[in-house]
């Protein structure tokens, strides 16, 4: 599996627009905010931008728009693109499987102890091209997963 944080072009645009309109809020301090640029939680004093994002999977009626946090300044990105980020492993997650043409194929909620196994099982179906990992409580997009 390959873990995908937000694409660089999306992050650059959000950082450039941070604080300029109602869709790109700049926050000087949001400790614990789930950062989609490096897939960890924000530390106290780290400025972040909160903005609207539509993930690449999910087209037409399945397209979703929601809030995401990222560092206000460029960072080094995720520590790993092959391991489920520890910062997002503490709670159950909604897993939404999409086909290559952006249609929802399957979805389920996975407990923390079986997240990796559930992702692997969903990818056992060759029609699944991408899985979105989301917050169960808020529905927010956290990151995407594809096959290696």
LOROVO-145136 format. One record per residue (C-alpha): y, z, x; residue in three letters; residue number from 1. Coordinates in steps of 0.25 Angstrom, whole numbers. Example, Ala and Ser with C-alpha at 12.3 -4.5 7.8 and 13.67 -1.06 7.14 Angstrom:
# LOROVO-145136
(node (-18; 31; 49); ALA; 1)
(node (-4; 29; 55); SER; 2)
# end
This chain:
# LOROVO-145136
(node (0; 0; 0); UNK; 1)
(node (14; -2; 4); UNK; 2)
(node (26; 7; -1); UNK; 3)
(node (39; 0; -3); UNK; 4)
(node (52; 8; -3); UNK; 5)
(node (64; 1; -9); UNK; 6)
(node (67; -13; -2); UNK; 7)
(node (78; -13; 9); UNK; 8)
(node (87; -23; 1); UNK; 9)
(node (87; -13; -12); UNK; 10)
(node (91; -1; -3); UNK; 11)
(node (102; -9; 4); UNK; 12)
(node (108; -13; -9); UNK; 13)
(node (107; 1; -15); UNK; 14)
(node (113; 7; -3); UNK; 15)
(node (124; -3; -3); UNK; 16)
(node (128; 0; -17); UNK; 17)
(node (126; 15; -16); UNK; 18)
(node (137; 22; -24); UNK; 19)
(node (144; 9; -28); UNK; 20)
(node (138; 9; -43); UNK; 21)
(node (131; 17; -53); UNK; 22)
(node (117; 10; -48); UNK; 23)
(node (118; 15; -34); UNK; 24)
(node (121; 30; -33); UNK; 25)
(node (124; 36; -19); UNK; 26)
(node (119; 51; -18); UNK; 27)
(node (123; 59; -6); UNK; 28)
(node (112; 68; -8); UNK; 29)
(node (99; 67; -16); UNK; 30)
(node (88; 75; -10); UNK; 31)
(node (74; 72; -15); UNK; 32)
(node (78; 58; -20); UNK; 33)
(node (66; 49; -19); UNK; 34)
(node (71; 38; -9); UNK; 35)
(node (66; 24; -11); UNK; 36)
(node (70; 19; 2); UNK; 37)
(node (62; 28; 11); UNK; 38)
(node (52; 34; 0); UNK; 39)
(node (56; 49; 3); UNK; 40)
(node (65; 59; -4); UNK; 41)
(node (80; 60; 0); UNK; 42)
(node (83; 72; 9); UNK; 43)
(node (96; 80; 6); UNK; 44)
(node (108; 73; 11); UNK; 45)
(node (103; 59; 11); UNK; 46)
(node (112; 50; 3); UNK; 47)
(node (104; 41; -7); UNK; 48)
(node (107; 30; -16); UNK; 49)
(node (101; 30; -31); UNK; 50)
(node (100; 16; -36); UNK; 51)
(node (93; 7; -47); UNK; 52)
(node (81; -1; -42); UNK; 53)
(node (71; -10; -48); UNK; 54)
(node (58; -11; -40); UNK; 55)
(node (53; -25; -37); UNK; 56)
(node (40; -23; -45); UNK; 57)
(node (42; -24; -60); UNK; 58)
(node (49; -36; -66); UNK; 59)
(node (53; -40; -79); UNK; 60)
(node (51; -29; -89); UNK; 61)
(node (44; -21; -78); UNK; 62)
(node (57; -20; -70); UNK; 63)
(node (62; -6; -68); UNK; 64)
(node (75; -1; -63); UNK; 65)
(node (77; 13; -58); UNK; 66)
(node (84; 23; -49); UNK; 67)
(node (80; 25; -34); UNK; 68)
(node (85; 32; -22); UNK; 69)
(node (87; 27; -8); UNK; 70)
(node (94; 32; 4); UNK; 71)
(node (109; 28; 4); UNK; 72)
(node (107; 24; 19); UNK; 73)
(node (96; 16; 25); UNK; 74)
(node (83; 24; 29); UNK; 75)
(node (70; 20; 36); UNK; 76)
(node (62; 18; 23); UNK; 77)
(node (49; 24; 20); UNK; 78)
(node (41; 31; 30); UNK; 79)
(node (29; 23; 26); UNK; 80)
(node (26; 11; 17); UNK; 81)
(node (11; 13; 16); UNK; 82)
(node (11; 28; 12); UNK; 83)
(node (15; 34; -2); UNK; 84)
(node (28; 41; 1); UNK; 85)
(node (26; 56; 2); UNK; 86)
(node (40; 58; -5); UNK; 87)
(node (35; 51; -17); UNK; 88)
(node (21; 57; -18); UNK; 89)
(node (24; 71; -24); UNK; 90)
(node (23; 67; -39); UNK; 91)
(node (16; 57; -48); UNK; 92)
(node (21; 43; -47); UNK; 93)
(node (21; 31; -57); UNK; 94)
(node (14; 19; -51); UNK; 95)
(node (18; 6; -57); UNK; 96)
(node (10; -6; -53); UNK; 97)
(node (16; -20; -54); UNK; 98)
(node (10; -34; -52); UNK; 99)
(node (16; -44; -43); UNK; 100)
(node (24; -50; -55); UNK; 101)
(node (31; -37; -58); UNK; 102)
(node (23; -32; -70); UNK; 103)
(node (18; -18; -71); UNK; 104)
(node (3; -18; -69); UNK; 105)
(node (-1; -4; -70); UNK; 106)
(node (5; 10; -68); UNK; 107)
(node (1; 25; -67); UNK; 108)
(node (6; 38; -63); UNK; 109)
(node (-1; 43; -50); UNK; 110)
(node (-1; 58; -45); UNK; 111)
(node (4; 60; -31); UNK; 112)
(node (-10; 63; -25); UNK; 113)
(node (-15; 49; -30); UNK; 114)
(node (-3; 40; -28); UNK; 115)
(node (-9; 32; -17); UNK; 116)
(node (-22; 30; -23); UNK; 117)
(node (-16; 26; -36); UNK; 118)
(node (-7; 15; -29); UNK; 119)
(node (-20; 10; -22); UNK; 120)
(node (-27; 9; -36); UNK; 121)
(node (-16; 2; -42); UNK; 122)
(node (-16; -8; -31); UNK; 123)
(node (-30; -11; -33); UNK; 124)
(node (-26; -20; -44); UNK; 125)
(node (-22; -33; -37); UNK; 126)
(node (-11; -36; -48); UNK; 127)
(node (-3; -24; -43); UNK; 128)
(node (7; -29; -33); UNK; 129)
(node (16; -16; -32); UNK; 130)
(node (17; -2; -37); UNK; 131)
(node (29; 5; -40); UNK; 132)
(node (29; 20; -37); UNK; 133)
(node (38; 28; -47); UNK; 134)
(node (42; 42; -51); UNK; 135)
(node (35; 47; -63); UNK; 136)
(node (46; 56; -68); UNK; 137)
(node (57; 46; -66); UNK; 138)
(node (50; 33; -65); UNK; 139)
(node (59; 29; -53); UNK; 140)
(node (53; 19; -43); UNK; 141)
(node (49; 25; -30); UNK; 142)
(node (43; 14; -22); UNK; 143)
(node (34; 2; -23); UNK; 144)
(node (20; 0; -17); UNK; 145)
(node (13; -13; -14); UNK; 146)
(node (0; -16; -7); UNK; 147)
(node (0; -17; 8); UNK; 148)
# end
